Amino acid sequence: MNQSQEQRLEEIFRKNENNGIAIAIIGCWGVGKTFAWNKFLETRAKEEEEKIKHLPAFKRNNDQKVFSKKYAYISLFGIENLSDLKVAISTNMSSNYFNQESSKNFEIPAFIKKGLTALREVKLTSSEYGVSSSARIFESMLYAQVKDAIICFDDFERMSKKLDIKDVMGLANQLKLEKNCQIILILDEDKAEGENKKKYAEYKEKLIDETIKITSVEPLIRENAKDIDEPLVGLMVKFADELDIHNFRFFQKVIKLYHQFLEELPNKVVTSTKEIILIRVLVGYFLELFGQSQKIDWVDIKNGEEKLDNEKLEIYKKLRNISYSTVRADPLFLEFEKIFQQVGSYDSEILIDIVKKEWLRKENLNKIQKIEFLTEKYYEESFTKADLDNLIGLIKNDVNLFSGYQLKKIIEFLCDENKEEIISLIKIYIKRLYLADVKTKAQLKEEYGKDFEIYIDLLDEKKIDIIIDDKVTVLYKAITSGFDKNTSDPEILDSFSKADWNSFLGESRGNIFPEKYKFDNFNRILRAVRWLFDNQFISEECLKQIEVNFGAVLTDLESVIGEKDPKEIRLRFSHWKEKLKLD
């Protein structure tokens, strides 16, 4: 309930302090309707108590009271008939229980309430004036005292099917008109179904005089996040407003997990670290709890807005409006994805591991913010040469602060010269991730994309001891039809020396090819490079130089073949020489 709504509700009460009235407090489930009403009444009841506490007792009792009069809060959950509802009103009636003074005067003693409960549970009657009859008479006497009170009916959505909503509304109307009561009905009108919805609509016109609609969970967030820094509380409020989240139970989960993270962090944590953790928790719960209904998930965030349809793009932009960090698929985002993919709970070991990561250091978070700023400038078409140099410098010095999803986006807008340099740096980092068992080949391919697929293909268990460089990659691309003449592939192939070919064809690097091709490397490579020449991928000069080097390598290898070597090997050398026309 915002300030203007509270003022309006107070005015309604003051204008009708001696008149019956019915007020509906409506809003979606979980938005904080009950909390708002309780806080409203408690605050004003205490203010009234403070104003009159210095007066003599008789004066206080006779003084006109607006908010500290008799009060009953009734949850309709579990009540199955009208008789039970009247008993609930009677036995719950007290002074406004927020007000200590009036509690002393109007509270029904506990022993009477317990006695009445016991009597109602007795089913046997021995005469016309048996125990059951006595209970009913006592109930009627108590209910007769219900007047000039504030009565709140709550939990309409959980009301028993045995209790007819028209009976509840009818009783509320009677209390308003005949008992001079101020009635509060707390409900979600959209939750009413079938016949109850129709009956509610009918009686709404007759009963309800004023309506207060609560649409924001901000008061509940602020009440439950008093130990969280104000900027972060504001971030949660912005998240709720931007994405139309009206259920506080969502933020209960967020606040709980956020605190669990903080418990693992050092005592002194900078605001930027707290903020990025809160953002990751907010986005994680949003994707897990609302992702299906909003048709957006982790993959959509990782792929970025370019691959989203209009419906997903709308949600993506709302997230980005809150903070660019919400849609940044950085390494921390990927770690949180692991947490939220745990069914039913999170893995505390993953949580502890995350807080130890270098991404949460203040200096690294500052660099990440700089990366965000530069990337935003590019998409806003205000990117300069100086910005490009800064971005490249960040990648060179801190490639570990980027995820593959970020890097492949950045590569798209780098010029060829910069692109080759950055790709070389990224390859080294990919290899490190793979050798340290941080990511599988499949994960690396998904994250880093097409520019690195062939390179990643070379990173299997049999090849991890091989130094995989650009030359190996280009040769592999030539054989697997992945050669790209629009990149530096032709220049790299042209730079091959006799030592390179000897290494690839006669020594350990030959093992980069599948085992079944071990003796066919000459043929495969020779066919590949001649195909490249025929299709104008490489120059004639490059082809001739390769053939000359091939011949030199063949001569060297043939000179060490002995009589004990298989005859097949000698025949192959003759075949290859013929192919190269070296005789």
N, C-alpha and C positions, 0 to 999 in steps of 0.2 A: 504494500500500500504506500503510494507516494504521499508527499506532504499535503498536496492539494486535496487528495482523497481523504486523508485523515481530518483535515479542516472541515471538509464537507460533512463527513460522518459525525463529527462533534457538533456541528451546527444542527444537524437533524435531531440528535439526541436532546440538545438544549431546547429546541423549539417544541419538542414533544415530550418533555420530562413528565408531564401529567397526563399524557395521552397514549393510548395503545398505538403501536406502529410495527410494521414488518419490513425488515431490510434484508435483501439477498446480497451476500458476498459471493461472487461467482469468479470462476477462473479455472484453467485446466488443472488436471490432477498433478500434485507435486509443486505447484507454483508458490505455495506458502500462504494460503487463505487463512487457515487456522492460526498459524503463527502471527500473521498480521493482525487478526482480530484480538488474540490474547495480548499482544504487545500494546495495542491501542487501548484496550480496557484497563490493563494493569497500570499503564503510565498515568492515565487520568484518574483512576481510583486512588492511587497513591498521592497524586497532587491534591485531590479533595481531602484526603486524610490529613495531609500536612497543613492544609488551611484551617481545619476545624479542631485539630488535636488540643489546642490551648483552651478550647471552650469547655464549660462544665458538661458532664455526661448527659444530663437531661436536655441541654441545649443542642448537643451533637445529635442526639436521637431525633429531636424534633425538627432539626434543620433540614431544609429541602436538599435532597441529594440527587444527582443526575447519574453518576457512575458507580457510587458505592452503595447502591441499594441492593436488595436481595437478588441473588443470581444463581442460575442453574445452567450447567453445561451438560448437554445430552448427546452422547454418541448413539446413533441409531443402529450401530452394528450389534447384532445379537438380540435386539428387541423384536419379539415376534407378534405382539398384538397391542391393541390400544390400551388395554388395562395395564400391561407392563410399562408402556410408555408413560402413563400418568404416574405410576409408582416411581419410575426413574426420575421424573420431574420433581416429585415431592421429596424423595429421599436425597436428591442431589441439591435441593434448595438450601442455600446458606446465604450469609452476607456475601457480597462480592468477595470471593476468597482471596483476592489480591489485597483486600483492605482489612487490616488486623482489628481495627476498632469494631466494625460491624460484625465481624466473625464471632465476637464474644456474645453478641446479642441475638443473632438469628440462627446460628448453627443448630441443627437438630442433633441432640446428643447421640453419640455412637451406639450406646446400648439400646436406644429406641430403634435405630436403623437395623441393628442386628436382630432385635426381637421381631420386628416386622418381617424380615427375611425368613426367619425360622417359622413364623406363623404361616407364611405363604407357601412354604414347602410341605406343610402338613396337608395331606389329601383327605383324611377321614373327618367326617362330621357326625357327631352323635345326636344332634337334635337340631331344631330349627335355628337355635342360637349356638351352634357348634363352633369349633376352632376356626374353620374356614370362614364362616360368617363373620366372626370377630375380626379376622384379618381384613376382610373387605370393608367392614365398618371403619376400622382404623385407617385404612388407605383413603377412604372418602373424607375422613376428618383432616388428614394431612393435606390432601389435594385442595380442600376448601381454603387452606391458608395460602395457596398459591395465588398471589395478586400483587400488583404494583412491583413487578420484578422484571429483570432482564433475563431472557431465556434464549439460549443458543442451541440450535439443532445442527448437528454435524454428521458426516459420514453417510450422506444420502446414497452415495455410490455403492456402499457396502451393506445397504439395508436388506433385511431378510425378505424373501419373496412372500412370506406369510403376512408381512405387514404392508398394507395397502397405502400407497403414497397419498391417496386422497384423504385417508383417515388422518395422516400426519398433518397435511395441509389444513384439514378441517379443524383439528384440535388447535393448531397454531392460530388460526383465524378466531376461534373462540377465546383463546387466551388474550388475543389482541383487543377484541371488541368488548368482551364481558369481564375480563380480569385486569384490564388496563396495563397489559404487559408490553414491553418492547421486545419484539421477536427478531432474532438473527438466524438466518438460514444460510449455512455454508455448503455450497454444492458446485459441481461441474455440470452445467446444463447440457453439455454435449454428451455426457456419459449416460444420460437417461435413455432407456431403450423401450421399444414396443409400446404397450399399453400405458406404462408408467410415464413415458414421454408425453403421451397425449393428455393424460390426467394432469400432469404437472403444468402443461401449457394452459389448460382450462382454469385451474385454481390460481395460477400465477397472477392472472388479471384481477381476481377478486382479493387476493391476500397481500401481495407484495406492493409496498408503497414506494420504496427506493431501492436502487441497485448500485452496488459498488463492484466494478470489475477489476480484478488484479491480473496483470499481464507480465510483470517482471519479477524475477527471482532475486533481484539485487538486494533487498533487505535481508533475505535469508543468507545470501552469500556473505554479506558484511557481518552479520551476527555470528556466523560460524567460522569466520576467517580473521578474527581479531588479532591473532598472533602472526598473521602474514603481512608482509610489507604492503603499504597502501597502493603503490603502482601495480603490484601483482594482483591485488584485489580488483583494481580497476580493469586489469586485463581479463579477469574472469567475467566481470560484468559485461565488458565489450564482446567477449566470446558468446555470452548468452544472448545479448541483443542482436548481434550480427547474424547469428545462426538460428534465431527463434527457439532457443532452448528454454522451456518454461517449467522444467521438472528439476527441483532442487536435488533430488536423489542422484542425479548425474554429478552435481558438484560435490556431494558428499563423498562419492567415490574418488573424485579428483583430489580433493583436499586430503583424504586419507593416504593415498599413494604418494602424493607430494611430500607429506610429512615423513613417510617411510624413507623416501630418498634423502631428505635432509638429515635424518638420523645417521645415515651412512657417511655423510659429508663432514669435513672438519668443522669445528665450532664457528670459525669466521669464514663466511662464504660471501663473495661479492654478489651484488644484485643481479648482474648479468648471468651468473651461473644459475641462480635461483630462477630467473626468468626463463632461460632455455629449458630447464627441467620442467617447469610448470607448463610451458607451451607443448612440450613433447607428451606430457600426461594428458593435457586437454585434447590434443589431436588424436592420441591413441584411443582414449575412451570414446571420442566422437566417431571415429571410424568403426570401432567395434560395436557400439550401441546403436548408432544411427546410419552407419555406412550402407547397410542393405536398403533401408527405406529411402535414403538420399541418393542411392545408386552410385556411390563413390567408395573406393577402397585404397589400400596401401599402394597397389600397382599404379593407380591413376596419379597419385602424388609423385611417385618416382618417375613416371614417364613425362610429367609436365603437361602444361595446358595445350601444347600443340597437337596432342593426340586425343583430346577430350571432345565429346559431343557437346552440344549446347546446354543440355541439362546438367551434365557433370561440370562443365565450365562455369556455370553460374555459382555452384557451391565452392569450386576451387577459388574463384575470385573473392568470394565472401571470406574464405579462410585467409587469403593473401591480404585482404583489407585489414584484418586484425593485426597481422604482423607477417612480414615476408618469411620469417623463420618457420611459420606454420606449414609452408609448402616447400621448404628446403629439404631435399632428400640427402642430407649430409650423413656421415657415418653414425652420428648419434641417433638420427631418425631410424636408421636400419637396426640399431641395437634395441631401440624401443619397440620396433616391430616384432622382434623376438619375444619381448616381454608379453605383448598383448596377444600373441598367437598361442600363448600357453592357455590351455582350456581350463577355465574355471578359476585360475589364479595366475600369479606371476612367479617366475623363478627368482628367488632372492639372491642366488649366486650371480645371475646375470646383472641384477641391480647393483650389487657390490662391485662387480667388475666394471660397470659403466662409470661409477663415481670415481674410479681410479684412473680412468682414461685421460689422456692429455687434452682431449677436446674441451674439458670443463675448466681448464686453467684460464685465468683472466686474460693473459696475453694472447692465447689462442682464440678465445671468444671475440676479442677485439679484432683479430685478423679475419675471423669469419664474418663479422659485421661489415668489415671493409669489402670483403668479397661480395656480400649481398648488395652493398651500395653500388659497386662497379657493375654487377650483373643487371641490376635494375636500370642503371643508366643506359646500358646497351639496349634493353628492351624498350626504353623510352626514347631511343634514337638520339641520345645526347652524349654518346660515347666518343671520347677523343683518343688521340695517339698516346697521350700521357696515361690515360686510363688503361689502355691496352698494355702498356709497359708495366704498370703497377700490377695488373692482373697476372701477367706472365711471371713477374717477379715473385708473387705470392705462390704460384703453382710450383715454381722451381725450388723455392725454399721450404714450402710446407705442403707438399702434395698429399701428405697423410691426413690433412684437414678436410679433404674433398672426398666425396663418394664418387663411384664411377658414373652415377646418374648425373651428378653435377658436371663432371669433367667432359662427358660426351656432349653436353649442351654447349659448354664453353668452346670446345674444339670446332663446333659448327661455325662460329664467327671469327675464328683465327685465320689469318692469311697463311698461305702455303709455307712460307719461311718459318713462321712461328709454330705452325701446326706440327711440322716434322720434329722440331726441337722438343716440343711439349709431349708428343707421342712417345719419343724415345725415353723421356723421364718417366712417363706413366708405365711403360713396359717394365722398367726396372722395379717399380713399386708393385705392379701386378705379380711379377715373379716372386717378390718377397712375400706377398700375401699367400701365394700358393705354396711356397716351400715351407712356410710357417704353419700350414694347415689352418689358416684363418678362413679361407674360402675355397670352395670346390671349383672345378672348371666350369660347371654349369652355372654356379652363382656369379663367377667372374664374367662369363659371357652375357648373362642377363644384365648385369650392372654396367659393364663397359661398352657393350655393343659391337657393331660391325667393324669398326676400325681396328679392333684387337682380336677378332675371332680366330684368325689363322695363327696369330702369335700364341693365343691361349691353347689352341689345339696341340701345340708342340710341348705343352707343359704336363705330359703324363708321367707316371711313376718311373718309366724306363729312361726318361730324358732329364730328370731333375739335376743330374750332375753335369749336364752339358751347358756351356755358356751360350745362351740363345741370344743372338744379336740380330741386327737388321739384315745381315747377309744370309743367315740361315732362313729367316722369315721370307725374304724375297725369293730364294731358291725354292722353298716349299710352295710359295704362291705360283711360281712358274710351272711347277709340276702339277699343281691342283687347279689350274685355270683361274687362279685368283690374282694374277699379275695385273697391275693397273698402270697403264702408260701415262696417266695424268698425275701421277705422284712421283716420288723420287725413285720408284722401283727401277726404271731403266738405268739411271745413273749409278745406282748401287750395283746392279748386275755388271755394268761396264767396268766397274772398279775392281772386279775379281782378279786376283793374281794367280800365278801358277801355284803358289803356296796355299791359297784358299782352295783351289780345286783339288789339290793333293790332300788337303785336310778333309774336304767333303767326300771325296771319292775313295781315298785309300786309308783313312785313319778313323778316329772315333766319331767324327761328326757324320760319317756315313750312317751311323746308327739312328739318326733322327728319322730315317725312313722306316716304314714297316718291315718286319723281318723277312717277309716273302719277297721283298724287292732288293734284298741285300746285294745280290749279284747283278742286278739290273739297273743300278744307278746310272751307269754310263749311257745305256740306251734311253732310259726315261728322260734324263736331263738333255741328252743330245736332241731327242725328238722335240722336247719342250722348247729349247732355245731356237731351233730351226722353225718351229711353228710361230714363235714370237717374231722372228724376222719376216717370215712369209706374210704375216698379218700386220706388219709395220709397227710392231711394238718396240723393236730395237733396230739399230742401224746395221748395215752390212759390216762396217768396221768392227762393231762390237761382236758380231757373230764370228768373224774371222779370228779375232783375238781369242775368243773362247775355244775355237777349234784348235788353234795352235797350242794353247795351254793344255787342252785335253790330250793332244798328241805327246806333249812333253811328259805328262803324268803317266800315260800308258807306257812310254819307253822306260821310265823309272821303275814302274811296277813290274814290267816284263823282265827286267834285268835281274830281279831277285827271285824269279820263279825257278824252282828246282825240278829235278827229275821225279821227285817224290810227290810233287803237286799233281792234282787231278788233270788228266788230259783235257777235260772240259774247259779248264781255266785258260790253257794255251790256245784252244780253238776260239774262245771268246775274244782274246786279245787280237787274233787275226781278223775276226769279224769286225771288231770295233775300228781297227786300222783301215779296213776296207771301207767302212762307212765314212771314215774321215778322209779317205783318199790320201793317206799319209805316205804310201810307198811310192 
